[in-house]
Every structure is written in C-alpha cells, then in structure tokens.
C-alpha cells in the first residue's frame, strides 16, 4: 500500500481524485483524549443537572452538524446528515444519562463508555454497521469536546490554503471540508472506495489515501506536491514543479457535451446524481445525461414508505434538467449500508451479502411496483429518455423478473447493474434479456476481492485497478457485444481519467461519474484513439497487481502529464 522513497522524498499511496497541487502541510490535531476510567462525580454533585448536560451537548452537536449539512451538497451532505442523525439519536444520550445517574460517572466518561459499547456492537455486525461505528466514535468525540469545553474535532484554521494530512478522517470531517481552503487530502488509512475518497472526489479535492506513514513522515508547514492521479506526495518539490502545478490549477477545463476519442469513437459521459439537488450542477457541467440516478433518497430516514405521488415529484425534478437526454434510474438499493426503518427485516450477520438491492424488492414486491409506477408517471410527464436498472442482480432469473415488471409498467428500457461476479460471468444470457448493463465498480471490487470496501486496512484489495476486477469488466463488455447491448460503468472508477481510458478499451460505451470529473475525463479521451484505449486495456489486464496495472497504463499514456492528470 503506502511506501516512502527516502532518496526522492516521495510518499506513495492510492490516488483517488485527480489534480496536482502544492501547498504547506497542516496536520490534523491529536484526537480527543479518553477521559480517565472510573472518573466519578463528587457525592454532593447535582446528578440530574450533570445528566442534563449530556442532552444539551447532544442537541448542540446535532445542530452544528445540521448547519454544516445545510450548506453542503451531494455526498458531503449525505454524510453530514447521517452523522447529525446519529448525534440526535436518543439511544446514545439515554445510555450516557443512565451512567451518570446510576454509576455517578462524569458526563464525558459516561458518553465515552456508552459510545464505545454502541460502536463495538456495530463493528461486530459488520457491513453497513461497521461503517456506522466510525460515525458513532465521531459523535462521541464531538460530545466529549462539548462537555469539556474543547473545540470540536476537525480541520484547524490556517492563514493560507493547505494540504491536510491525517491518519484518517471521520466522514463528517471530510464532508465539512472547504475546497477553497483545503488544496488536497493525504491520509495514512482509508481506501479508494471509502467515504473519505468518495466525498473528496465529489468535492474535487485531490486526494491520496492509504499512504502509510504519511502523518508521521510529514511535519507541519512542509511544502508538498500532491498528485491525486498518480497517488504521490513529493516533499520539498522543485520551484519549477510547484510553479507548473499552480499554473495548471488556474486552468478551467470545460466539456463541450460530446464524449469521444480523438478518432471519433463515441463514449457517452454521464453524471451520477444522488438526489434532486445534484441534477442542476450535473447539467451545468455539460453531462450528456445521468448514468446513475440513485433513488434511495426518497426512502431513507423515514418511518413510512414514500407515496407514489411523492416519488413522482422528486423524480421529475431530475428528469426536467435533461430533456431529450438519457436518465438511468436505479431502483431502490436498500439493505447493507442503507437499511430501511419501515421494513421489519431480521438482523443479518453479514448484511453486505444479505437481502439488499433487488433482493429487497423480491421480498417486498409492493415497494418495487409503486416505484416503477412512479418512474413511469414521471417519465410520461417529462421529456427525458428514461432507462431503469436494478441493483444487485445475480442471476438470469432475477433479470427476467425485473425486466418483466418494468415492461408491465410501460418502461421498455430495463437493464441491470453488474456488481456481483456471477452477473459479469453470465453477462451474455443476462443481456439477452436486459436492454443494457451498468457496472458498479465499487461493489464489484468488494465482492471480487472479498474485501470490505470501507476498511482502510484492505485498501490495496479495494482498488478498482485490480486485474481480476478488470477481467470481469471485460467479460461483461464481451457479453454485451455478443447481444448487441450497451455496457456502461457507473462506479468511482469511471471518474479517474487513466482508468476511464482502460474502461473504454475494454468495451464500455458510456461512463458515469461525479459531475466534477467529466471535463477531465473528456479532455483525456479527446487525446487518445480507440486503439490506444485497447492497447493500454490489454496491458492492464495482463498486469499481476493493481499497482502494476496503474503504473504500466500511466507509463503508456504520455497525454496524462500533458493534461496535468
């Protein structure tokens, strides 16, 4: 994973958001210290008043996070909303209150012990709950800071824009970053598909993750040159390199609305949209349409399922921005990291391998029927070209069932997401039934490599450059070619320009990504021929590791350096 080259003073990790920037290092402050075990209130203390301080702190922390969420967008807003909800959840505060009243612990120690118990339970459950454990500890630290009069954990102030270096970043800390202040992010931990990486990419902040030892090797105010594409951090770079990076940073790259290679091969460049608020920025970025419209926002964090009318209104907000252009709506992808409060689902030991995606629809078919009815009504009312796809498809039979249900609602372009290796290996027969496929590289990598994509310690395995993953992408594209069906990519991989070239070489007909990445990907495709794409794709397939695949492709694409990618 991460390594250091002392002779060149280069620290290496995994680049997750393109861009080359230079600036001074700011180190994340030391984490909130654990209050001393057994620290108790004096006998004459007002225990009720001390217990109320826990409720007051929880209310203040939730309000601070909600204010930050209100000014954020897209993935950043989702993360801050989720952390605010965790702070507002009465369960944690109630347990801490009990420890103050019954065990007479000081409030900060009571919060610490209560949160640790919840986080441990979540970690043992795995999957989505293991990810939420990080949020619980984030809330714990914020509550302890509030109770002890310390500043909330987070990014320190600095007189000039800087490179933030940390062992890891809490999801809420990443989501609250100001791109005008934070030039780049470098972390020891986190993986290429972690929340840190996804949010940084959505915000356009160059980032290098899994750079082991970076926070120990770098000192405050060190001048560093961060390359978010190559995954390198150069310490004390030459003045020429700094000047070149700063000149490139001033260039504003735009996209003309037509994705194609230098020799005219068409590749649709689409945007991923997570909620209605993301539609207008995606259209403004010149996206040719929406390759992944995540519909979960309608269903999460509510006690009852949304009505058909509510869904129609929400979907129309997105469709309205893309008249005459393609919008691919992914049906509800719940379960695992997105549980639904209104479903009485039994607890699962391994939610990532449980009832999620289309499996939820099979168990509660009324949810899918209402959603398809809403999508059909929204499509009829707007001018967008609406496609529909199901998440977490594993078999030919599941494909047939989903396509039949779509056709029953008059939705004729019904496809599948390829996130499970079985779907990639059966792409031919699956695409004999489905109109198209879209490859979700984040989950396909997780399931192919048997590595939880949210664990920083498994970052090397969670890398979409893994040759095994690329071979499954190739197999899916071959199945599409056999049936004359288009195959696109909508995972994080599509937003990395060098990897986008490989995906086109493997046969992807469209790439869907965070809107900020479209101009960079479009610019690189304009500089390569389809044969170049196929040549570097073959080099990547023949590599024996993700690092080798990334390195050999970058070596064979001199256009990357010319474009500052």
Secondary structure, DSSP 8 states (H G I E B T S, - for coil): --EEETTTTEEE-EEEE--EEEEEEEE---------TT-B--TTS-HHHHHHHHHHHHHHHHHHHHHHHHT--HHHHHHHHHHHHHHH-HHHHHHHHHHHHHH-B-HHHHHHHHHHHHHHHHHHH-HHHHHHHHHHHHHHHHHHHHHHT---SS----SS-EEEEES---HHHHHT--TTTEEEEEESS--TTSHHHHHHHHHT-EEEE--TTHHHH--TT-EEEEETTTTEEEES--HHHHHHHHHHHH------S--B-TT--B-EEEEEESSTHHHHHHHHTT-SEEEEEE-GGGTTT-SS---HHHHHHHHHHHHGGGTTSEEEEE----BTTB--TTS-----TTGGGSS-THHHHHHSHHHHHHHHHHHHHHHHHS-SEEEEEESS--SHHHHHHHHHHHHHTT---EEEEE-SHHHHHTHHHHHHHSSEEEE-HHHHHHHHHT--TT-GGGTTTT-TT-HHHHHHHHHHHHHHHHHT-EEEE-SGGGGSHHHHHHHHHHT-SEEEE-GGGHHHHHHHHTTS-HHHHHHHHHHHHH-SSHHHHHHHHHHT-THHHHTT-
